[in-house]
Amino acid sequence: MSGQSVFDTFNESAARWPERPFLNVLQETADIYEIEAGEISYADALDTVQSYIAQIKAVGYIKGQRAMLLLENRPSYFLWWLAFNALGISVVPVNPDLRIGEIAYMIGHAEPVLALTIPSRAQELRDASAEVGMEMPVVSLGEPLPNALTMAAIAERVGDPEAALLYTSGTTGQPKGCILTNEYFTEAGRWYGTATGVCALNTDDERMITPLPIFHMNAMAFSFMAMVRVGGCLTALDRFHPRTWWASVRDSHATCLHYLGVMPSMLMGADPNDNDRSHSVRFGFGAGIDPKLHAGFEERFNIPLSEGWAMTETGAGGTICANREPRVIGKSSIGSPDETVEARLINDAGEECDHGELLVRAAGADPRKGFFAGYFKNEAATVEVWHDGWFHTGDIVRREADGTMYFVDRKKNVIRRSGENIAAVEVESILARHPDIKSVAVTAVPDAIRGDEVFACVVSKDAANLALAREITTWCLSQIAYYKAPGYIAFVENLPVTATQKLQRATLKTLAANLLEDPNTIDTRHLKKRSTS
């Protein structure tokens, strides 16, 4: 697999399994996007990709350039990516939820020479390009490609070519552009295609369904590349639809599925149905299930959920997955590193410990194999995260004597109150069990005496008043140590989440800071008293 491009990998599978289905579009997705429903074979996909390659070459785009893609979760995204990849042109995927200011930053930073988009967003991309003073041709799907305006090749690099520039969520400052090479993607396919245990794939007739956005690494690197590697079929939904999810799973004939965030919680919130186990799924692979729902989900839907850990920066090079039996269910276990990954935990002093920041690298001669190639235009940040030859993840993890690891929280999300370290996700997990809470997010706000105080943003199911806030705090005090309970509660209509339903922690922190001065925010600090019993 060494030296192969994403297109090379696909081309091999198309030659081996030409008649097999490659991409599948369900009717629901087809109706939303106004495209044709049905399956696309490997052979037909290859023919389409070859036609795109000819179009790109004819208008003068060259290796080392970048093309911006704003195509949502349409199957055409994958086909255009394969075509650009075949010519050594990197893609810059755009989250369709972004607006002109955010897109303008990406254009100015990535310097793409072309943007391919859906018609409704074309003018916005042109305006964003103009805002940063760049002449970037914008073309809608179905229109002929415009002639290249430049021979500049800003993505050109020595060694493994860049395949994509993916932007992080930008939790601090502007988003960082992660350089992802061909090897990054082919290694992800290799990792998944050779995985053992719960999430093992085969080359017979795998069919994966994912509702996750394909402008993120999960769907691009793991879902897509895994199916290419084993000759499987990928069903990418436009997004997660809780009410029709299981119908989509059945209609797709999926043998495996991907999930993130609150998806399992939303599915468990639906009334039990006789068809809950009427599917062909062997396993689910993802992260972020509420620990208290894990066992119940597996029992109800008869699907083992293999929780894993990875970042855009780590790719398959640092992936850790709880795919081997016996699994620890319901305790945020991410399993233990396999033989391809080295991992260690350190405290703030840089000393080895069993509860600290997770550091990872690839085992063997190349510690960065499978990882991102660096942050574009930010070598200092790249050097910082690779300090001492280890990738510093910024995640706090706990390790037990048998080597099993448990995710605690992001390091920056740890609330430090009066010398005590409090994991935001732990408090959120407890509060989420309260019968009157629909959803909740916890962050730190400054406290003149204690350093930090716990601030909870609560979406309530019904009443939202002083009495409920006090009742929630009192209840919480019966569940966890007093210092972990919220010192402030603000009732909000919605929580800031990403397209994959992950909390936007930076936005949450800003929201809490603003709400701290809001007269409707309820101060419950006086209720937080150490028990004398």
C-alpha positions as a printed NumPy array, in Angstrom:
array([[  0.   ,   0.   ,   0.   ],
       [  3.027,   2.323,   0.433],
       [  3.09 ,   5.171,  -2.097],
       [ -0.485,   4.592,  -3.208],
       [ -2.903,   7.448,  -3.643],
       [ -6.551,   7.415,  -2.617],
       [ -7.433,   7.035,  -6.294],
       [ -4.97 ,   4.153,  -6.749],
       [ -6.65 ,   2.291,  -3.884],
       [-10.09 ,   2.853,  -5.377],
       [ -8.884,   1.898,  -8.839],
       [ -7.587,  -1.443,  -7.562],
       [-10.901,  -2.225,  -5.89 ],
       [-12.826,  -1.21 ,  -9.022],
       [-10.702,  -3.621, -11.054],
       [-11.224,  -6.412,  -8.537],
       [-14.95 ,  -5.888,  -7.869],
       [-16.321,  -3.871, -10.816],
       [-19.942,  -4.986, -10.506],
       [-20.216,  -4.532,  -6.761],
       [-22.189,  -1.576,  -5.379],
       [-19.848,   1.223,  -4.276],
       [-22.153,   4.056,  -3.175],
       [-25.808,   3.805,  -2.239],
       [-28.307,   6.673,  -2.164],
       [-31.521,   6.044,  -0.237],
       [-34.769,   7.574,  -1.439],
       [-34.983,   9.897,   1.571],
       [-31.541,  11.348,   0.804],
       [-32.294,  11.514,  -2.923],
       [-35.468,  13.513,  -2.269],
       [-33.659,  15.984,  -0.029],
       [-30.831,  16.539,  -2.508],
       [-33.005,  16.143,  -5.626],
       [-30.721,  13.494,  -7.042],
       [-31.26 ,   9.944,  -8.251],
       [-31.713,   7.168,  -5.696],
       [-30.064,   3.782,  -6.03 ],
       [-26.679,   2.126,  -6.127],
       [-23.576,   3.117,  -8.073],
       [-21.247,   0.249,  -8.961],
       [-17.473,   0.431,  -8.742],
       [-17.239,   0.235, -12.539],
       [-19.775,   3.013, -13.125],
       [-18.142,   5.169, -10.458],
       [-14.757,   4.688, -12.136],
       [-16.207,   5.735, -15.5  ],
       [-17.613,   8.903, -13.927],
       [-14.345,   9.672, -12.135],
       [-12.419,   9.216, -15.379],
       [-14.723,  11.692, -17.108],
       [-14.112,  14.202, -14.301],
       [-10.349,  13.671, -14.611],
       [-10.538,  14.509, -18.301],
       [-12.511,  17.688, -17.554],
       [-10.034,  18.846, -14.9  ],
       [ -7.02 ,  18.22 , -17.132],
       [ -8.647,  19.935, -20.106],
       [ -8.98 ,  23.26 , -18.289],
       [ -5.455,  23.299, -16.93 ],
       [ -5.529,  22.466, -13.206],
       [ -2.327,  20.821, -12.036],
       [ -0.718,  18.77 ,  -9.294],
       [ -0.116,  20.63 ,  -6.047],
       [ -3.151,  22.89 ,  -6.295],
       [ -6.245,  22.851,  -4.082],
       [ -9.952,  22.697,  -4.945],
       [-12.602,  23.703,  -2.421],
       [-15.643,  21.403,  -2.194],
       [-18.983,  22.475,  -0.716],
       [-21.168,  19.546,  -1.744],
       [-22.785,  18.523,   1.552],
       [-23.139,  14.716,   1.804],
       [-23.804,  14.089,  -1.866],
       [-22.157,  11.043,  -3.494],
       [-20.646,  13.421,  -6.068],
       [-18.328,  14.648,  -3.308],
       [-16.496,  11.308,  -3.284],
       [-16.363,  11.058,  -7.065],
       [-14.902,  14.547,  -7.496],
       [-12.423,  13.932,  -4.675],
       [-11.212,  10.772,  -6.437],
       [-10.811,  12.687,  -9.687],
       [ -8.834,  15.522,  -8.125],
       [ -6.759,  13.02 ,  -6.163],
       [ -5.833,  11.129,  -9.329],
       [ -4.21 ,  14.337, -10.607],
       [ -2.468,  15.201,  -7.343],
       [ -4.885,  18.034,  -6.537],
       [ -5.852,  18.374,  -2.876],
       [ -9.394,  19.124,  -1.713],
       [-10.565,  21.583,   0.935],
       [-13.92 ,  20.305,   2.273],
       [-16.318,  22.975,   3.543],
       [-18.824,  22.494,   6.329],
       [-22.11 ,  23.737,   4.801],
       [-23.062,  25.267,   8.159],
       [-20.255,  27.808,   7.812],
       [-21.075,  31.284,   6.591],
       [-19.27 ,  33.934,   4.595],
       [-16.83 ,  35.147,   7.26 ],
       [-15.706,  31.623,   8.141],
       [-15.474,  30.547,   4.506],
       [-13.54 ,  33.698,   3.631],
       [-10.946,  32.797,   6.257],
       [-10.571,  29.299,   4.774],
       [-10.187,  30.67 ,   1.248],
       [ -7.556,  33.18 ,   2.295],
       [ -5.672,  30.573,   4.298],
       [ -5.864,  27.535,   1.983],
       [ -5.595,  29.511,  -1.292],
       [ -7.691,  27.137,  -3.439],
       [ -7.67 ,  27.732,  -7.191],
       [-11.221,  26.479,  -7.738],
       [-14.429,  25.925,  -5.785],
       [-17.034,  23.305,  -6.691],
       [-20.353,  23.798,  -4.919],
       [-24.097,  23.357,  -4.961],
       [-25.895,  26.145,  -6.879],
       [-27.457,  27.746,  -3.796],
       [-24.039,  28.501,  -2.282],
       [-22.127,  29.636,  -5.369],
       [-22.619,  33.383,  -4.906],
       [-21.694,  33.15 ,  -1.242],
       [-18.394,  31.522,  -2.184],
       [-17.753,  34.227,  -4.758],
       [-18.455,  36.904,  -2.154],
       [-16.187,  35.177,   0.357],
       [-13.416,  34.984,  -2.224],
       [-13.79 ,  38.668,  -3.017],
       [-13.716,  39.517,   0.682],
       [-10.145,  38.237,   0.948],
       [ -9.111,  39.604,  -2.431],
       [ -8.712,  36.251,  -4.174],
       [ -9.716,  35.445,  -7.726],
       [-11.107,  31.957,  -7.253],
       [-13.418,  30.549,  -9.938],
       [-16.621,  29.1  ,  -8.472],
       [-18.603,  26.494, -10.381],
       [-21.852,  24.751,  -9.507],
       [-22.428,  21.032,  -9.949],
       [-23.377,  20.24 , -13.529],
       [-21.693,  23.306, -15.008],
       [-18.51 ,  23.072, -17.097],
       [-15.292,  23.701, -15.204],
       [-13.718,  27.122, -15.782],
       [-10.175,  27.472, -17.082],
       [ -7.421,  27.584, -14.486],
       [ -6.308,  31.134, -13.73 ],
       [ -2.956,  30.289, -12.166],
       [ -0.194,  27.729, -12.283],
       [  0.592,  28.263,  -8.592],
       [  0.768,  25.004,  -6.644],
       [  0.67 ,  25.966,  -2.976],
       [ -0.091,  22.411,  -1.796],
       [  3.001,  20.987,  -3.514],
       [  5.166,  19.176,  -0.99 ],
       [  8.131,  16.82 ,  -0.905],
       [  7.218,  13.159,  -0.47 ],
       [  3.672,  11.894,  -0.013],
       [  1.274,  14.285,  -1.802],
       [ -1.397,  16.194,   0.078],
       [ -4.852,  14.69 ,  -0.449],
       [ -6.938,  17.06 ,   1.659],
       [ -6.702,  20.092,   3.904],
       [ -9.198,  19.646,   6.747],
       [ -9.907,  22.424,   9.193],
       [-10.268,  21.849,  12.91 ],
       [-13.179,  23.356,  14.815],
       [-11.042,  26.245,  16.04 ],
       [-11.603,  25.903,  19.79 ],
       [ -8.908,  28.524,  20.41 ],
       [ -8.333,  31.177,  17.777],
       [ -8.876,  30.555,  14.086],
       [ -9.311,  26.978,  12.809],
       [ -6.104,  25.157,  11.92 ],
       [ -5.692,  23.521,   8.527],
       [ -4.586,  19.9  ,   8.927],
       [ -2.506,  18.618,   6.004],
       [ -3.683,  15.089,   5.26 ],
       [ -1.666,  13.061,   2.786],
       [ -2.513,  10.045,   0.675],
       [ -0.846,   7.828,   3.26 ],
       [ -3.091,   9.285,   5.953],
       [ -6.143,   8.004,   4.101],
       [ -4.721,   4.692,   2.883],
       [ -3.516,   3.919,   6.41 ],
       [ -7.03 ,   4.567,   7.724],
       [ -8.38 ,   2.078,   5.199],
       [ -5.685,  -0.419,   6.149],
       [ -6.399,  -0.012,   9.867],
       [-10.125,  -0.575,   9.461],
       [ -9.813,  -3.237,   6.788],
       [ -7.524,  -5.357,   8.981],
       [ -9.162,  -4.649,  12.337],
       [-10.072,  -7.63 ,  14.479],
       [-12.605,  -8.263,  17.193],
       [-15.963,  -6.52 ,  17.304],
       [-15.415,  -4.175,  14.352],
       [-13.76 ,  -6.637,  11.991],
       [-14.723,  -6.239,   8.328],
       [-14.677,  -8.82 ,   5.564],
       [-14.346,  -8.627,   1.786],
       [-17.559, -10.496,   1.03 ],
       [-20.404,  -7.988,   1.096],
       [-19.895,  -5.231,   3.67 ],
       [-22.389,  -2.382,   3.655],
       [-21.799,   0.614,   5.918],
       [-24.232,   3.409,   6.761],
       [-23.135,   6.747,   8.181],
       [-25.065,   9.938,   8.92 ],
       [-21.837,  11.791,   9.718],
       [-20.693,  14.727,   7.591],
       [-18.291,  13.727,   4.86 ],
       [-16.309,  16.94 ,   5.202],
       [-14.866,  15.463,   8.42 ],
       [-12.139,  12.843,   8.763],
       [-14.422,  10.159,  10.19 ],
       [-16.459,   9.707,   7.023],
       [-13.635,  10.542,   4.601],
       [-10.873,   8.483,   6.194],
       [-12.609,   5.661,   8.041],
       [-16.041,   5.124,   6.455],
       [-15.079,   5.775,   2.837],
       [-11.596,   4.283,   2.846],
       [-12.736,   1.194,   4.778],
       [-15.381,   0.393,   2.182],
       [-12.933,   1.021,  -0.674],
       [-10.395,  -1.257,   0.998],
       [-12.774,  -4.228,   1.353],
       [-14.903,  -3.65 ,  -1.73 ],
       [-17.892,  -2.606,   0.342],
       [-20.81 ,  -0.247,  -0.242],
       [-21.208,   3.069,   1.594],
       [-24.562,   4.685,   2.315],
       [-24.023,   8.305,   3.37 ],
       [-27.157,  10.045,   4.629],
       [-27.59 ,  13.797,   4.357],
       [-27.623,  13.88 ,   8.166],
       [-28.932,  11.963,  11.165],
       [-32.734,  11.592,  11.186],
       [-33.754,   9.907,  14.473],
       [-37.308,   9.066,  13.393],
       [-36.305,   7.327,  10.168],
       [-32.872,   6.047,  11.214],
       [-33.765,   2.39 ,  11.637],
       [-35.797,   2.367,   8.417],
       [-32.704,   3.732,   6.65 ],
       [-30.542,   1.074,   8.283],
       [-32.87 ,  -1.655,   7.06 ],
       [-33.284,  -0.174,   3.579],
       [-29.52 ,   0.129,   3.155],
       [-28.976,  -3.504,   4.233],
       [-26.156,  -2.172,   6.404],
       [-23.835,  -4.629,   8.102],
       [-22.12 ,  -1.901,  10.15 ],
       [-22.844,   1.674,  11.157],
       [-21.047,   4.751,  12.447],
       [-22.236,   7.067,  15.191],
       [-21.093,  10.012,  17.282],
       [-22.273,  12.159,  20.164],
       [-25.912,  12.108,  21.152],
       [-27.146,   9.793,  18.402],
       [-27.518,   6.725,  20.668],
       [-29.22 ,   8.859,  23.329],
       [-31.781,  10.115,  20.828],
       [-32.463,   6.581,  19.601],
       [-32.868,   5.304,  23.143],
       [-35.348,   8.107,  23.799],
       [-37.794,   6.656,  21.279],
       [-40.425,   4.177,  22.41 ],
       [-39.4  ,   0.5  ,  22.072],
       [-40.51 ,  -1.059,  18.815],
       [-40.942,  -4.627,  17.595],
       [-38.513,  -3.767,  14.784],
       [-35.713,  -2.625,  17.098],
       [-33.749,  -5.765,  16.282],
       [-34.924,  -6.078,  12.709],
       [-31.694,  -5.268,  10.9  ],
       [-28.5  ,  -6.889,   9.594],
       [-25.981,  -4.735,  11.505],
       [-23.151,  -6.65 ,  13.185],
       [-21.587,  -3.693,  15.005],
       [-21.464,   0.051,  15.442],
       [-18.224,   2.028,  15.574],
       [-18.016,   5.497,  17.076],
       [-17.516,   7.547,  20.203],
       [-19.331,   9.573,  22.789],
       [-22.204,   7.358,  23.909],
       [-23.609,   8.277,  27.308],
       [-22.047,   5.562,  29.54 ],
       [-25.314,   4.908,  31.357],
       [-27.039,   4.052,  28.063],
       [-24.336,   1.836,  26.592],
       [-25.449,  -1.524,  27.983],
       [-29.116,  -0.749,  27.423],
       [-28.521,   0.212,  23.802],
       [-26.66 ,  -2.989,  23.033],
       [-29.361,  -5.076,  24.684],
       [-32.281,  -3.284,  23.065],
       [-30.921,  -3.126,  19.503],
       [-28.661,  -6.198,  19.631],
       [-25.672,  -4.234,  18.322],
       [-22.276,  -4.103,  20.053],
       [-20.94 ,  -0.545,  20.01 ],
       [-17.178,  -0.347,  19.662],
       [-16.099,   2.947,  21.224],
       [-12.867,   4.389,  19.902],
       [-10.577,   7.379,  20.218],
       [ -8.924,   9.4  ,  17.44 ],
       [ -8.412,  12.962,  16.277],
       [ -8.144,  14.544,  12.854],
       [ -4.444,  14.974,  13.583],
       [ -3.83 ,  11.364,  14.63 ],
       [ -5.74 ,   9.558,  11.883],
       [ -5.219,   5.816,  12.077],
       [ -1.67 ,   6.337,  13.342],
       [ -2.876,   6.921,  16.891],
       [ -6.328,   5.335,  16.91 ],
       [ -7.307,   3.432,  20.049],
       [-10.412,   1.26 ,  19.989],
       [-12.324,  -0.942,  22.433],
       [-12.903,  -3.617,  19.819],
       [-11.52 ,  -6.64 ,  21.644],
       [-13.578,  -8.777,  24.   ],
       [-14.162,  -8.667,  26.864],
       [-15.118,  -5.015,  26.473],
       [-15.796,  -2.677,  29.387],
       [-19.28 ,  -1.347,  28.755],
       [-20.724,   1.79 ,  30.304],
       [-17.558,   3.419,  31.64 ],
       [-16.266,   5.491,  28.691],
       [-13.67 ,   2.836,  27.904],
       [-11.614,   3.295,  24.74 ],
       [ -9.86 ,  -0.043,  25.16 ],
       [ -6.087,  -0.202,  24.953],
       [ -3.592,   0.557,  22.159],
       [ -2.838,  -2.278,  19.735],
       [  0.657,  -3.19 ,  18.587],
       [  0.74 ,  -0.376,  16.013],
       [  0.293,   2.426,  18.555],
       [  2.452,   3.578,  21.455],
       [  0.783,   5.583,  24.206],
       [  1.692,   7.134,  27.533],
       [  0.032,   9.377,  30.117],
       [  1.751,  12.357,  31.752],
       [  0.841,  14.856,  34.45 ],
       [  1.39 ,  18.625,  34.29 ],
       [  5.016,  18.123,  35.332],
       [  5.609,  15.781,  32.389],
       [  5.876,  12.724,  34.631],
       [  4.453,   9.303,  33.781],
       [  1.145,   8.613,  35.536],
       [ -2.085,   6.633,  35.26 ],
       [ -4.375,   9.683,  35.028],
       [ -3.16 ,  12.436,  32.762],
       [ -2.763,  13.756,  29.243],
       [ -2.674,  11.114,  26.526],
       [  0.399,  11.111,  24.289],
       [  0.493,   8.869,  21.218],
       [  2.72 ,   7.947,  18.289],
       [  2.963,   5.173,  15.735],
       [  5.061,   2.172,  16.724],
       [  8.086,   1.432,  14.574],
       [ 10.635,   3.515,  12.711],
       [  8.249,   6.343,  11.743],
       [  6.401,   7.754,  14.775],
       [  4.244,   9.97 ,  12.518],
       [  3.059,   7.249,  10.144],
       [ -0.676,   7.625,   9.566],
       [ -0.781,  11.016,  11.323],
       [ -1.433,  14.393,   9.722],
       [  1.571,  15.997,   8.059],
       [  1.283,  19.233,  10.031],
       [ -0.715,  22.439,  10.366],
       [ -0.637,  24.471,   7.161],
       [  1.18 ,  27.806,   7.601],
       [  1.669,  27.051,  11.306],
       [  4.901,  25.152,  11.822],
       [  5.161,  26.428,  15.407],
       [  1.879,  24.714,  16.358],
       [  3.017,  21.522,  14.627],
       [  6.282,  21.517,  16.593],
       [  4.393,  22.177,  19.814],
       [  2.007,  19.211,  19.508],
       [  4.919,  16.904,  18.582],
       [  7.059,  17.96 ,  21.561],
       [  9.629,  15.298,  22.565],
       [  8.615,  13.014,  19.694],
       [  5.099,  12.323,  20.991],
       [  1.815,  13.769,  19.772],
       [  0.248,  15.654,  22.692],
       [ -3.488,  15.093,  22.341],
       [ -4.833,  17.476,  24.966],
       [ -7.138,  14.706,  26.203],
       [ -7.165,  13.488,  29.792],
       [ -7.292,   9.697,  30.062],
       [ -7.283,   7.25 ,  32.969],
       [ -5.525,   3.881,  32.723],
       [ -6.18 ,   0.879,  34.949],
       [ -3.721,  -1.842,  35.914],
       [ -4.726,  -4.107,  33.012],
       [ -3.905,  -1.346,  30.509],
       [ -7.518,  -0.464,  29.7  ],
       [ -7.961,   3.257,  29.081],
       [-10.92 ,   5.463,  29.925],
       [-11.587,   8.849,  28.398],
       [-12.043,  11.563,  31.025],
       [-12.221,  14.898,  29.188],
       [-10.334,  17.405,  27.119],
       [ -7.521,  18.903,  29.182],
       [ -8.81 ,  22.397,  28.532],
       [-12.282,  21.335,  29.734],
       [-11.087,  20.303,  33.17 ],
       [-12.483,  22.686,  35.785],
       [ -9.995,  23.493,  38.555],
       [-11.933,  24.436,  41.667],
       [-10.102,  24.944,  44.962],
       [ -7.348,  22.556,  43.91 ],
       [ -9.786,  19.865,  42.747],
       [ -9.834,  18.783,  39.082],
       [-13.373,  18.332,  37.783],
       [-14.107,  16.738,  34.396],
       [-16.93 ,  18.567,  32.638],
       [-18.14 ,  15.38 ,  30.946],
       [-18.454,  13.597,  34.286],
       [-20.736,  16.313,  35.668],
       [-22.694,  16.39 ,  32.405],
       [-23.192,  12.627,  32.555],
       [-24.635,  12.897,  36.054],
       [-26.866,  15.888,  35.325],
       [-28.202,  14.228,  32.163],
       [-29.814,  11.596,  34.353],
       [-32.074,  14.131,  36.046],
       [-35.657,  13.542,  34.848],
       [-36.311,  17.237,  34.139],
       [-33.176,  17.823,  32.071],
       [-33.396,  17.386,  28.305],
       [-29.731,  18.208,  27.654],
       [-26.918,  19.88 ,  29.542],
       [-23.407,  21.253,  29.098],
       [-20.929,  22.225,  31.779],
       [-17.959,  24.585,  31.696],
       [-15.783,  26.681,  33.97 ],
       [-16.358,  30.306,  34.91 ],
       [-13.935,  32.359,  37.012],
       [-14.378,  32.497,  40.768],
       [-12.451,  35.044,  42.87 ],
       [-11.936,  32.622,  45.752],
       [-11.885,  29.122,  44.218],
       [-10.273,  29.823,  40.85 ],
       [-13.027,  28.156,  38.792],
       [-16.66 ,  27.408,  39.46 ],
       [-18.916,  24.891,  37.723],
       [-21.426,  26.525,  35.362],
       [-24.237,  24.424,  33.878],
       [-26.274,  25.39 ,  30.812],
       [-29.49 ,  23.373,  31.02 ],
       [-32.183,  22.704,  28.436],
       [-35.132,  21.673,  30.575],
       [-38.024,  19.457,  29.569],
       [-40.627,  21.679,  31.183],
       [-40.342,  24.243,  33.963],
       [-37.255,  26.451,  34.079],
       [-37.196,  28.396,  37.31 ],
       [-35.421,  28.99 ,  40.597],
       [-37.091,  26.03 ,  42.272],
       [-35.968,  23.627,  39.563],
       [-32.401,  24.968,  39.653],
       [-32.206,  24.404,  43.394],
       [-33.776,  20.969,  43.081],
       [-31.268,  19.993,  40.376],
       [-28.35 ,  21.129,  42.509],
       [-29.641,  19.368,  45.609],
       [-30.18 ,  16.186,  43.618],
       [-26.719,  16.465,  42.094],
       [-25.206,  16.747,  45.571],
       [-26.64 ,  13.321,  46.337],
       [-24.926,  11.85 ,  43.273],
       [-21.393,  13.281,  43.233],
       [-18.908,  15.135,  45.428],
       [-20.202,  18.533,  46.494],
       [-17.492,  20.511,  44.695],
       [-18.488,  18.986,  41.325],
       [-22.099,  20.184,  41.531],
       [-23.026,  23.295,  39.539],
       [-22.465,  26.609,  41.262],
       [-24.5  ,  28.356,  38.594],
       [-27.385,  27.153,  36.444],
       [-28.634,  28.957,  33.361],
       [-31.66 ,  27.648,  31.5  ],
       [-31.165,  27.925,  27.735],
       [-33.192,  26.934,  24.685],
       [-30.347,  25.184,  22.865],
       [-26.749,  24.142,  23.378],
       [-23.999,  25.098,  20.93 ],
       [-23.202,  21.93 ,  18.982],
       [-21.391,  21.064,  15.766],
       [-22.814,  19.287,  12.726],
       [-21.918,  15.985,  14.417],
       [-23.696,  16.997,  17.629],
       [-20.467,  17.604,  19.506],
       [-20.495,  20.424,  22.002],
       [-18.69 ,  23.521,  20.8  ],
       [-16.705,  23.956,  23.98 ],
       [-15.176,  27.308,  23.073],
       [-18.597,  28.738,  22.203],
       [-20.006,  27.251,  25.408],
       [-17.299,  28.948,  27.477],
       [-18.085,  32.313,  25.895],
       [-21.813,  31.749,  26.407],
       [-21.292,  30.939,  30.09 ],
       [-19.109,  34.009,  30.597],
       [-21.889,  36.188,  29.17 ],
       [-24.621,  34.422,  31.129],
       [-22.701,  34.878,  34.366],
       [-23.852,  38.509,  34.357],
       [-27.396,  37.656,  33.27 ],
       [-29.955,  38.242,  36.062],
       [-31.786,  35.07 ,  34.987],
       [-28.762,  32.902,  35.804],
       [-29.283,  31.211,  39.156],
       [-26.475,  31.212,  41.718],
       [-26.485,  27.889,  43.578],
       [-23.058,  28.163,  45.208],
       [-24.572,  28.473,  48.661],
       [-25.995,  24.964,  48.304],
       [-22.566,  23.413,  47.708],
       [-21.563,  22.28 ,  51.165],
       [-19.319,  19.414,  52.193],
       [-21.353,  16.648,  53.819],
       [-20.677,  16.155,  57.516],
       [-22.135,  12.668,  57.608]])
